């Protein structure tokens, strides 16, 4: 370093010379490397170790996250299959229940139709019986009236003709 006397009687560093600046810079770098170099190297090593450790931990967490994701996907697929099975079973049960209801309805309709036919037949037989009884009672009333009056010649001829026709047809 070049020390020059100052105008007021002191000494100082001449910073105007390029070589002086290079020498000063080399001296500062030498001092920094000597005193701070080992500390800086240790600090950089610690930082490197911390970064590597963080990367390994991040990688491990990524692997664990991937495993959890795969497990979740597997469980999702199983749940999806189970849901499909349940839905298919529900559709099958609903279809079966609908078919059962339709069959029961058809059986009820058949029984109702049979009951209707029985009822209709019953009332027809009842009406025929009533008509039969009515006609027989009218016939019996007329027969009694004729028997009570006696047979006149016209009625006698009609009865004889009836029996003759029956006799001739049966032969």
Buried (B, 14 or more C-beta within 10 A) or exposed (E): EEEEEEEEEEEEEEEEEEEBEEEEEEEEEEEEEEEEEEEEEEEEEEEEEEEEEEEEEEEEEEEEEEEEEEEEEEEEEEEEEEEEEEEEEEEEEEEEEEEEEEEEEEEEEEEEEEEEEEEEEEEEEEEEEEEEEEEEEEEEEEEEEEEEEEEEEEEEEEEEEEEEEEEEEEE
